[in-house]
Amino acid sequence: MATLFVANPEGEPLRYNIPETGVDVGLGRKRDNGIAIPDPHLSSYHASIRFDEKSETFLLKDLGSHNGTRVNGTMLPKHQELSLRETDAIKFGILEATLLLARPVLSLEPKPLRRPDVEAPAPVIPIIDVETLKAATQKPPTKANSEALETVAVVDVCRELIKRLDLIDELLDRYKEVKKVDEVQADLEVLKQSVRDMLGDFQVEPYSFDPDTEISVDLRKKIQVVETLKAEGKAGKNYIVETLHEGYVRRIEGSKPVILRKAHVTTRTTATIVGK
């Protein structure tokens, strides 16, 4: 027997037993699922979990859900099974979950699971409660003195705000081709600017790079390469093609800048073409 822990906004995680019988246990909004969770982010029949006796592992499968199933941040291909480990972080839509295997002695509780405070989208065109999202991004209380601003806690707060910006950008991308949602888009833009202002209060600023910027040793510390393209030219030269996501750095006068997130970039590397 294994236990699936699912994030619960009301308090303790929800617990569901998964038997080692080899039978698929369905998860979704419908009551006839083995794991029925009335959450609008879930499809009627969202995913299934079963125990595979041959590999002695639990297998997870997305059943073609609308919002998808992720394992360790990677979207699970629809109708394809994946073997789960206890360390895996699972997301059904936005619901966080983890699977714990039964042991003779289980003395540790799983770490609390966090569910984003975002109202659910509709099955086809999501509806975002902007007021709820605003409440989720309220600036936390801080001490006025400069020493308090230098604590690790402030850096963690800044990183959480950056995650909120990513969420808002994702929502804006989702809405940009949907008609009759101009008001929602406008609210999201206002919300995005308010989060940027909060980061500014903490001396955090975004950074990006112009195309064809040559990559130096110092610059490598500020970027995360998503894809590298090959090009003909003088061997050994590397350039930035495009900044995909801005980086963020915190600059405090008299202190070393702290990179909160590296810029995600596409690069190209030049090499001498054989026969040229």
VOVO-456619 format. One record per atom (N, C-alpha, C, O): x, y, z. Coordinates in steps of 0.05 Angstrom, whole numbers, padded with zeros to 5 digits, always signed. Layout:
% residues N
XYZ;...
//
This chain:
% residues 276
+00017-00024+00000;+00000+00000+00000;+00018+00025+00000;+00037+00027+00015;+00011+00044-00017;+00024+00070-00017;+00003+00091-00011;-00021+00087-00014;+00012+00115-00004;-00006+00137+00002;+00001+00161-00015;+00024+00169-00017;-00019+00171-00029;-00016+00196-00045;-00025+00219-00028;-00048+00221-00019;-00006+00238-00024;-00012+00263-00009;-00018+00285-00029;-00001+00291-00046;-00041+00298-00027;-00048+00320-00045;-00052+00345-00029;-00064+00345-00007;-00041+00367-00039;-00043+00393-00025;-00072+00400-00019;-00090+00396-00035;-00075+00411+00005;-00102+00419+00014;-00101+00447+00024;-00088+00452+00045;-00115+00466+00011;-00114+00494+00020;-00125+00499+00047;-00121+00520+00059;-00141+00479+00057;-00153+00482+00083;-00135+00474+00107;-00142+00480+00130;-00113+00461+00101;-00095+00452+00123;-00078+00429+00115;-00063+00430+00097;-00082+00407+00130;-00066+00383+00126;-00070+00371+00098;-00093+00373+00088;-00049+00359+00086;-00053+00346+00060;-00075+00325+00060;-00078+00311+00080;-00088+00322+00038;-00108+00300+00035;-00092+00274+00030;-00072+00274+00016;-00102+00252+00041;-00088+00226+00038;-00106+00206+00024;-00129+00203+00031;-00094+00192+00004;-00109+00171-00010;-00091+00146-00013;-00068+00148-00021;-00102+00124-00005;-00088+00099-00007;-00088+00087-00035;-00109+00087-00048;-00065+00078-00045;-00062+00066-00071;-00054+00037-00066;-00031+00032-00059;-00072+00018-00071;-00065-00010-00065;-00047-00022-00086;-00046-00013-00108;-00032-00043-00078;-00013-00056-00096;-00028-00080-00109;-00019-00103-00108;-00050-00074-00123;-00066-00095-00136;-00063-00095-00166;-00073-00114-00179;-00049-00075-00177;-00046-00074-00206;-00070-00061-00220;-00069-00058-00244;-00090-00053-00205;-00114-00040-00216;-00110-00010-00218;-00099+00002-00199;-00118+00002-00240;-00116+00031-00243;-00134+00045-00223;-00157+00038-00220;-00122+00065-00209;-00137+00082-00191;-00140+00109-00205;-00120+00123-00207;-00164+00116-00213;-00169+00141-00227;-00169+00165-00209;-00177+00162-00186;-00160+00188-00219;-00161+00213-00204;-00173+00234-00221;-00166+00238-00244;-00193+00249-00210;-00206+00270-00225;-00229+00281-00209;-00233+00275-00186;-00245+00299-00223;-00268+00312-00210;-00292+00294-00206;-00307+00297-00187;-00296+00275-00225;-00320+00258-00223;-00320+00240-00199;-00299+00230-00190;-00344+00235-00188;-00346+00220-00163;-00338+00191-00167;-00331+00177-00147;-00340+00180-00192;-00334+00152-00196;-00304+00146-00198;-00296+00124-00203;-00287+00167-00195;-00258+00162-00193;-00251+00150-00167;-00264+00155-00146;-00230+00133-00166;-00220+00123-00141;-00210+00145-00123;-00213+00143-00098;-00199+00166-00135;-00191+00190-00120;-00207+00213-00132;-00199+00225-00152;-00229+00220-00119;-00247+00241-00129;-00241+00267-00114;-00245+00269-00090;-00231+00288-00129;-00225+00313-00117;-00240+00335-00132;-00235+00339-00155;-00259+00348-00119;-00276+00368-00133;-00261+00395-00137;-00270+00416-00128;-00239+00393-00151;-00224+00418-00157;-00226+00424-00186;-00222+00407-00203;-00234+00450-00193;-00239+00457-00221;-00214+00456-00239;-00217+00457-00263;-00190+00455-00227;-00166+00453-00243;-00163+00424-00255;-00148+00420-00274;-00177+00405-00243;-00176+00377-00252;-00196+00372-00274;-00218+00384-00274;-00189+00354-00293;-00208+00345-00312;-00226+00324-00299;-00220+00314-00277;-00248+00317-00312;-00266+00297-00301;-00251+00271-00295;-00255+00259-00274;-00235+00262-00314;-00218+00239-00310;-00190+00248-00317;-00182+00248-00341;-00175+00257-00298;-00149+00271-00302;-00126+00253-00306;-00110+00256-00325;-00122+00234-00287;-00099+00216-00288;-00105+00190-00274;-00127+00187-00262;-00087+00171-00275;-00090+00146-00261;-00063+00136-00250;-00042+00143-00261;-00064+00121-00229;-00040+00109-00216;-00045+00079-00212;-00067+00071-00203;-00026+00063-00219;-00028+00034-00214;-00002+00023-00206;+00020+00034-00212;-00003+00000-00192;+00022-00014-00184;+00029-00035-00204;+00012-00051-00212;+00054-00034-00214;+00063-00054-00233;+00079-00075-00219;+00101-00069-00209;+00069-00100-00218;+00082-00121-00203;+00109-00128-00216;+00128-00136-00201;+00112-00126-00242;+00137-00134-00255;+00160-00116-00247;+00181-00125-00240;+00155-00089-00248;+00177-00070-00240;+00175-00063-00211;+00194-00049-00200;+00154-00071-00197;+00149-00064-00169;+00150-00034-00164;+00162-00025-00144;+00138-00020-00182;+00136+00009-00180;+00108+00018-00185;+00092+00003-00197;+00102+00043-00177;+00076+00055-00183;+00079+00071-00209;+00098+00086-00212;+00059+00067-00227;+00060+00081-00253;+00038+00102-00254;+00015+00097-00247;+00046+00126-00264;+00027+00148-00266;+00022+00153-00296;+00040+00153-00312;-00004+00158-00302;-00011+00164-00330;-00031+00187-00331;-00050+00188-00316;-00026+00206-00349;-00045+00228-00354;-00065+00218-00374;-00058+00206-00394;-00091+00223-00368;-00113+00212-00385;-00123+00233-00405;-00146+00233-00412;-00105+00250-00415;-00113+00270-00434;-00125+00294-00421;-00143+00307-00432;-00116+00301-00397;-00128+00323-00382;-00123+00350-00395;-00105+00354-00411;-00141+00370-00388;-00139+00397-00399;-00115+00412-00389;-00100+00425-00405;-00109+00411-00363;-00087+00426-00351;-00062+00410-00348;-00041+00421-00339;-00062+00385-00354;-00038+00369-00355;-00029+00358-00328;-00039+00367-00307;-00010+00340-00329;+00003+00329-00305;+00033+00332-00307;+00044+00325-00328;+00046+00342-00287;+00074+00347-00287;+00088+00330-00265;+00077+00326-00244;+00112+00320-00272;+00129+00306-00253;+00156+00320-00252;+00170+00320-00273;+00163+00331-00229;+00188+00346-00227;+00190+00368-00247;+00212+00373-00258;+00168+00381-00252;+00167+00404-00270;+00164+00398-00300;+00161+00416-00316;+00165+00372-00307;+00163+00364-00335;+00135+00354-00341;+00124+00337-00327;+00123+00364-00363;+00096+00356-00370;+00096+00326-00379;+00112+00319-00396;+00079+00310-00368;+00077+00282-00375;+00061+00279-00401;+00039+00289-00403;+00073+00266-00421;+00058+00262-00446;+00031+00247-00441;+00030+00229-00424;+00011+00255-00455;-00016+00244-00450;-00016+00214-00457;-00005+00205-00477;-00029+00199-00439;-00033+00170-00443;-00007+00154-00442;-00005+00132-00453;+00014+00166-00431;+00040+00152-00429;+00046+00148-00399;+00045+00167-00384;+00053+00124-00391;+00058+00118-00363;+00087+00125-00355;+00106+00122-00371;+00090+00134-00330;+00116+00141-00319;+00119+00128-00292;+00101+00130-00275;+00142+00116-00287;+00148+00104-00261;+00154+00125-00241;+00170+00143-00246;+00141+00124-00218;+00144+00144-00197;+00164+00136-00176;+00167+00112-00169;+00178+00156-00165;+00196+00152-00142;+00185+00169-00119;+00169+00188-00123;+00193+00162-00095;+00183+00177-00072;+00191+00206-00072;+00178+00223-00060;+00213+00212-00085;+00223+00239-00085;+00210+00257-00106;+00215+00281-00107;+00193+00245-00123;+00181+00260-00145;+00161+00280-00135;+00145+00274-00118;+00161+00304-00147;+00141+00324-00142;+00121+00323-00165;+00128+00327-00188;+00096+00318-00158;+00075+00314-00178;+00056+00338-00177;+00051+00349-00156;+00046+00346-00201;+00026+00367-00202;+00003+00358-00221;+00008+00352-00244;-00021+00357-00210;-00045+00352-00226;-00058+00380-00230;-00071+00390-00212;-00055+00391-00254;-00063+00419-00258;-00045+00437-00241;-00021+00439-00246;-00056+00449-00220;-00039+00464-00201;-00038+00451-00174;-00025+00461-00155;-00051+00428-00171;-00051+00414-00145;-00025+00399-00142;-00017+00382-00158;-00010+00405-00120;+00015+00391-00115;+00010+00365-00100;-00008+00363-00083;+00026+00345-00106;+00022+00319-00094;+00049+00304-00092;+00068+00311-00106;+00050+00284-00075;+00073+00267-00073;+00064+00239-00064;+00043+00237-00051;+00079+00219-00071;+00072+00191-00065;+00092+00180-00044;+00116+00181-00048;+00081+00168-00022;+00098+00156-00002;+00092+00126-00001;+00068+00118+00000;+00113+00109-00002;+00109+00081+00000;+00106+00072+00029;+00117+00085+00047;+00091+00051+00033;+00087+00041+00060;+00113+00029+00071;+00128+00016+00056;+00119+00033+00096;+00143+00022+00109;+00134+00010+00136;+00114+00018+00147;+00150-00009+00147;+00143-00020+00173;+00141+00002+00194;+00123+00001+00211;+00158+00022+00193;+00157+00045+00212;+00158+00070+00196;+00178+00075+00181;+00139+00087+00199;+00138+00112+00184;+00136+00134+00205;+00114+00140+00215;+00158+00146+00212;+00158+00166+00234;+00157+00194+00225;+00151+00213+00240;+00162+00199+00198;+00164+00226+00189;+00139+00233+00172;+00131+00217+00155;+00128+00255+00177;+00106+00265+00160;+00117+00278+00135;+00139+00289+00137;+00104+00277+00112;+00114+00290+00089;+00113+00321+00093;+00098+00331+00109;+00131+00334+00078;+00131+00363+00081;+00105+00375+00072;+00093+00364+00053;+00096+00398+00083;+00071+00410+00075;+00071+00416+00045;+00092+00425+00035;+00049+00412+00032;+00046+00419+00004;+00032+00445+00001;+00013+00451+00015;+00041+00461-00018;+00030+00488-00022;+00013+00488-00047;+00021+00478-00068;-00010+00500-00045;-00027+00503-00068;-00029+00533-00074;-00036+00549-00057;-00023+00541-00099;-00025+00570-00106;-00053+00581-00102;-00072+00567-00107;-00054+00606-00092;-00079+00619-00087;-00090+00631-00112;-00091+00656-00115;-00097+00614-00132;-00107+00624-00157;-00134+00610-00163;-00136+00586-00160;-00154+00626-00169;-00180+00614-00175;-00178+00598-00201;-00161+00603-00218;-00196+00579-00205;-00193+00560-00227;-00202+00571-00253;-00221+00588-00254;-00189+00563-00275;-00199+00569-00302;-00222+00551-00309;-00225+00529-00299;-00239+00560-00328;-00260+00544-00338;-00248+00523-00356;-00225+00526-00364;-00262+00501-00363;-00251+00480-00379;-00239+00489-00406;-00219+00478-00415;-00251+00509-00419;-00241+00518-00445;-00226+00544-00442;-00203+00546-00449;-00240+00565-00432;-00228+00591-00429;-00226+00597-00399;-00246+00602-00386;-00201+00595-00388;-00199+00599-00359;-00208+00627-00349;-00204+00646-00364;-00219+00628-00326;-00228+00653-00314;-00211+00657-00289;-00212+00642-00270;-00195+00679-00289;-00177+00684-00267;-00189+00705-00249;-00196+00727-00258;-00190+00699-00223;-00199+00719-00203;-00175+00736-00196;-00158+00729-00180;-00173+00760-00209;-00150+00777-00206;-00147+00786-00177;-00124+00790-00167;-00169+00791-00163;-00167+00800-00135;-00153+00779-00118;-00137+00786-00100;-00159+00753-00123;-00146+00732-00108;-00116+00732-00114;-00100+00728-00095;-00109+00735-00139;-00081+00736-00147;-00067+00760-00134;-00044+00757-00126;-00081+00782-00133;-00069+00806-00120;-00063+00800-00091;-00042+00806-00080;-00082+00787-00077;-00079+00781-00049;-00055+00762-00045;-00041+00763-00025;-00050+00744-00065;-00028+00725-00062;-00001+00738-00066;+00020+00727-00058;+00000+00762-00077;+00025+00776-00082;+00029+00801-00065;+00045+00818-00072;+00015+00802-00042;+00018+00825-00025;+00047+00826-00014;+00058+00805-00007;+00058+00849-00012;+00085+00852-00002;+00085+00845+00028;+00070+00855+00044;+00104+00826+00036;+00104+00818+00064;+00115+00840+00081;+00130+00857+00072;+00108+00840+00107;+00118+00860+00125;+00148+00857+00129;+00159+00835+00130;+00163+00880+00130;+00192+00879+00134;+00199+00900+00155;+00184+00919+00160;+00223+00897+00167;+00233+00916+00185;+00245+00940+00169;+00253+00936+00146;+00245+00963+00182;+00253+00987+00167;+00283+00989+00165;+00293+01002+00146;+00298+00978+00183;+00327+00982+00183;+00340+00966+00161;+00330+00945+00153;+00363+00975+00152;+00377+00963+00129;+00388+00936+00136;+00390+00919+00118;+00394+00930+00161;+00405+00904+00169;+00384+00882+00163;+00391+00861+00154;+00359+00888+00169;+00338+00868+00164;+00335+00862+00134;+00329+00839+00127;+00340+00882+00117;+00338+00878+00088;+00359+00860+00077;+00357+00849+00055;+00380+00855+00092;+00402+00838+00083;+00399+00809+00092;+00417+00793+00086;+00377+00802+00105;+00374+00775+00114;+00367+00756+00091;+00357+00765+00070;+00372+00731+00096;+00365+00710+00076;+00335+00710+00071;+00327+00704+00049;+00319+00717+00091;+00290+00717+00088;+00282+00736+00066;+00263+00729+00051;+00295+00759+00064;+00287+00778+00044;+00294+00767+00016;+00278+00770-00003;+00317+00754+00013;+00324+00742-00012;+00303+00721-00020;+00295+00719-00043;+00293+00705-00001;+00273+00685-00006;+00247+00699-00015;+00233+00689-00033;+00240+00721-00002;+00216+00736-00010;+00218+00745-00039;+00199+00744-00054;+00241+00756-00046;+00246+00766-00073;+00243+00743-00094;+00231+00747-00115;+00253+00720-00087;+00251+00697-00106;+00222+00689-00109;+00214+00681-00130;+00207+00690-00087;+00178+00684-00089;+00163+00704-00106;+00146+00696-00122;+00171+00729-00104;+00158+00750-00121;+00165+00745-00151;+00148+00749-00168;+00189+00736-00156;+00197+00730-00184;+00180+00707-00195;+00172+00707-00218;+00174+00687-00178;+00157+00665-00186;+00129+00675-00192;+00116+00666-00211;+00120+00695-00177;+00093+00707-00183;+00093+00721-00210;+00074+00719-00225;+00115+00734-00216;+00118+00747-00243;+00116+00726-00265;+00102+00730-00285;+00130+00703-00261;+00128+00682-00281;+00100+00672-00284;+00091+00666-00307;+00085+00670-00262;+00057+00661-00263;+00040+00681-00279;+00024+00673-00295;+00044+00706-00274;+00029+00727-00288;+00035+00726-00318;+00017+00728-00334;+00061+00723-00325;+00069+00721-00353;+00056+00697-00367;+00047+00698-00390;+00054+00675-00352;+00042+00651-00363;+00012+00656-00368;+00001+00647-00389;-00001+00670-00350;-00029+00676-00353;-00033+00696-00377;-00052+00693-00392;-00016+00715-00380;-00018+00734-00402;-00015+00719-00429;-00029+00726-00448;+00004+00700-00430;+00007+00685-00455;-00018+00668-00461;-00026+00665-00484;-00030+00658-00439;-00054+00642-00443;-00078+00659-00454;-00094+00649-00469;-00078+00684-00445;-00101+00701-00453;-00097+00717-00478;-00116+00728-00489;-00073+00719-00488;-00067+00739-00509;-00083+00734-00535;-00088+00752-00551;-00091+00708-00540;-00106+00702-00564;-00135+00696-00559;-00150+00687-00576;-00144+00701-00534;-00171+00696-00527;-00187+00722-00528;-00178+00742-00517;-00209+00722-00542;-00225+00747-00546;-00241+00753-00520;-00246+00736-00504;-00248+00779-00518;-00266+00789-00498;-00254+00786-00469;-00269+00782-00450;-00228+00787-00467;-00216+00786-00440;-00197+00809-00436;-00178+00808-00421;-00202+00831-00451;-00184+00854-00449;-00182+00865-00420;-00160+00873-00411;-00204+00864-00406;-00204+00874-00378;-00186+00857-00360;-00172+00868-00343;-00187+00831-00364;-00170+00813-00348;-00141+00818-00355;-00124+00819-00337;-00135+00820-00381;-00107+00826-00389;-00097+00852-00377;-00074+00853-00368;-00114+00872-00377;-00106+00898-00366;-00101+00896-00336;-00082+00907-00325;-00118+00881-00322;-00114+00876-00293;-00088+00861-00288;-00073+00868-00269;-00082+00842-00305;-00057+00827-00301;-00033+00844-00306;-00013+00841-00292;-00034+00862-00325;-00012+00880-00331;-00008+00899-00307;+00015+00904-00299;-00029+00908-00295;-00027+00925-00271;-00015+00909-00248;+00003+00919-00234;-00024+00884-00245;-00014+00867-00224;+00016+00862-00228;+00032+00862-00209;+00024+00857-00253;+00052+00852-00260;+00069+00876-00252;+00091+00873-00241;+00059+00900-00258;+00075+00924-00251;+00077+00927-00221;+00097+00936-00211;+00056+00920-00207;+00057+00923-00177;+00077+00904-00166;+00091+00911-00146;+00080+00879-00177;+00100+00861-00167;+00128+00871-00174;+00146+00869-00157;+00131+00882-00198;+00157+00895-00205;+00164+00917-00185;+00187+00920-00178;+00144+00933-00178;+00149+00955-00159;+00158+00944-00132;+00176+00955-00119;+00146+00921-00123;+00154+00909-00098;+00183+00900-00100;+00199+00905-00081;+00191+00888-00122;+00219+00880-00126;+00237+00905-00125;+00259+00904-00115;+00228+00926-00137;+00243+00951-00137;+00248+00961-00109;+00269+00972-00102;+00228+00958-00091;+00231+00966-00063;+00253+00951-00050;+00265+00960-00030;+00258+00926-00059;+00279+00910-00048;+00305+00912-00064;+00324+00896-00061;+00307+00933-00080;+00331+00938-00097;+00337+00915-00116;+00360+00908-00121;+00315+00903-00127;+00318+00882-00146;+00311+00893-00174;+00291+00907-00177;+00327+00887-00193;+00322+00897-00220;+00326+00874-00240;+00343+00857-00236;+00310+00874-00262;+00313+00854-00283;+00337+00860-00301;+00345+00883-00303;+00347+00841-00315;+00367+00845-00335;+00364+00826-00358;+00355+00803-00354;+00372+00835-00382;+00371+00818-00405;+00395+00826-00423;+00410+00844-00416;+00398+00813-00446;+00421+00819-00463;+00412+00823-00492;+00393+00811-00502;+00426+00842-00505;+00420+00847-00533;+00430+00824-00550;+00449+00811-00543;+00416+00819-00573;+00426+00798-00591;+00455+00804-00600;+00463+00827-00603;+00470+00783-00604;+00498+00785-00613;+00517+00794-00592;+00539+00802-00597;+00508+00794-00566;+00526+00799-00544;+00546+00776-00541;+00537+00753-00538;+00572+00782-00542;+00591+00761-00539;+00592+00751-00510;+00592+00768-00492;+00594+00726-00506;+00593+00714-00479;+00621+00713-00468;+00639+00699-00477;+00625+00729-00446;+00650+00730-00432;+00649+00711-00409;+00628+00700-00402;+00672+00708-00396;+00674+00691-00372;+00655+00702-00350;+00642+00686-00337;+00655+00728-00346;+00639+00740-00326;+00609+00738-00332;+00592+00733-00315;+00602+00740-00358;+00574+00739-00366;+00563+00711-00362;+00539+00708-00357;+00580+00690-00364;+00570+00662-00361;+00557+00658-00333;+00541+00640-00330;+00566+00674-00314;+00555+00671-00287;+00526+00682-00285;+00512+00677-00266;+00518+00697-00306;+00492+00710-00305;+00471+00698-00323;+00449+00707-00324;+00479+00676-00337;+00460+00665-00357;+00457+00635-00352;+00474+00621-00341;+00433+00625-00361;+00428+00597-00362;+00421+00590-00391;+00401+00600-00401;+00437+00574-00404;+00433+00569-00433;+00411+00548-00436;+00413+00526-00426;+00391+00555-00452;+00368+00537-00457;+00374+00521-00482;+00368+00497-00483;+00386+00534-00503;+00392+00520-00528;+00416+00533-00540;+00419+00558-00539;+00433+00517-00553;+00456+00527-00567;+00455+00521-00596;+00451+00497-00604;+00457+00541-00614;+00456+00538-00642;+00484+00538-00654;+00502+00550-00642;+00489+00524-00675;+00515+00523-00688;+00515+00543-00711;+00495+00546-00725;+00538+00555-00716;+00541+00575-00738;+00570+00574-00748;+00588+00566-00734;+00573+00583-00773;+00599+00583-00785;+00613+00610-00778;+00600+00631-00776;+00639+00608-00773;+00653+00633-00766;+00680+00626-00752;+00689+00603-00754;+00691+00646-00739;+00716+00641-00724;+00711+00623-00701;+00695+00629-00683;+00726+00601-00700;+00721+00581-00680;+00725+00592-00652;+00743+00608-00647;+00708+00583-00634;+00711+00590-00606;+00695+00614-00597;+00694+00621-00573;+00681+00628-00615;+00665+00651-00608;+00637+00642-00601;+00625+00625-00614;+00627+00654-00579;+00600+00647-00570;+00584+00673-00566;+00594+00693-00555;+00559+00673-00575;+00542+00697-00574;+00515+00690-00564;+00505+00668-00567;+00501+00710-00552;+00473+00707-00545;+00456+00714-00569;+00459+00734-00582;+00437+00696-00575;+00419+00700-00597;+00394+00714-00587;+00384+00733-00600;+00383+00706-00563;+00358+00717-00553;+00356+00712-00523;+00364+00691-00513;+00345+00732-00509;+00339+00728-00480;+00310+00718-00478;+00291+00733-00486;+00306+00694-00469;+00280+00682-00467;+00265+00691-00442;+00241+00696-00443;+00279+00692-00419;+00268+00701-00394;+00288+00719-00380;+00312+00713-00379;+00279+00742-00370;+00297+00761-00357;+00309+00748-00332;+00298+00731-00319;+00334+00757-00326;+00346+00750-00301;+00340+00772-00281;+00330+00794-00288;+00345+00766-00255;+00340+00786-00234;+00364+00787-00216;+00375+00767-00207;+00373+00812-00209;+00395+00816-00191;+00388+00836-00170;+00374+00856-00176;+00398+00832-00146;+00393+00850-00124;+00419+00865-00118;+00440+00853-00112;+00417+00892-00120;+00441+00908-00117;+00437+00926-00092;+00419+00943-00091;+00455+00922-00072;+00455+00938-00048;+00481+00954-00048;+00503+00942-00050;+00479+00979-00044;+00504+00996-00044;+00523+00986-00022;+00515+00982+00001;+00548+00982-00030;+00568+00972-00012;+00569+00942-00009;+00586+00932+00006;+00551+00928-00023;+00551+00898-00021;+00553+00886-00049;+00548+00900-00069;+00561+00861-00050;+00564+00847-00075;+00536+00841-00086;+00519+00832-00071;+00531+00846-00112;+00505+00840-00123;+00498+00810-00120;+00516+00793-00122;+00473+00804-00116;+00463+00777-00112;+00445+00770-00136;+00425+00783-00140;+00452+00750-00152;+00436+00742-00174;+00414+00723-00163;+00419+00702-00153;+00389+00732-00165;+00366+00717-00155;+00357+00696-00175;+00348+00675-00168;+00359+00703-00201;+00354+00684-00222;+00370+00691-00246;+00369+00714-00255;+00383+00672-00258;+00398+00677-00282;+00379+00681-00306;+00357+00671-00306;+00389+00697-00325;+00373+00701-00350;+00374+00675-00367;+00395+00663-00370;+00351+00667-00377;+00350+00644-00394;+00354+00653-00423;+00340+00670-00433;+00374+00642-00437;+00381+00652-00463;+00385+00629-00483;+00390+00606-00476;+00382+00636-00509;+00391+00619-00530;+00417+00630-00540;+00420+00654-00544;+00437+00613-00546;+00463+00622-00554;+00470+00609-00581;+00458+00590-00590;+00491+00619-00593;+00502+00606-00617;+00532+00605-00613;+00545+00623-00603;+00544+00583-00622;+00572+00579-00621;+00583+00576-00649;+00572+00562-00665;+00605+00590-00655;+00617+00589-00681;+00639+00569-00682;+00654+00565-00663;+00641+00556-00705;+00662+00536-00709;+00670+00537-00739;+00654+00543-00756;+00695+00530-00744;+00705+00528-00771;+00692+00504-00785;+00694+00482-00775;+00680+00508-00808;+00666+00487-00822;+00687+00471-00838;+00702+00482-00853;+00687+00444-00835;+00706+00427-00849;+00702+00431-00879;+00680+00430-00889;+00725+00435-00894;+00724+00437-00923;+00722+00466-00932;+00724+00471-00956;+00719+00485-00913;+00717+00513-00920;+00744+00526-00922;+00747+00549-00928;
//
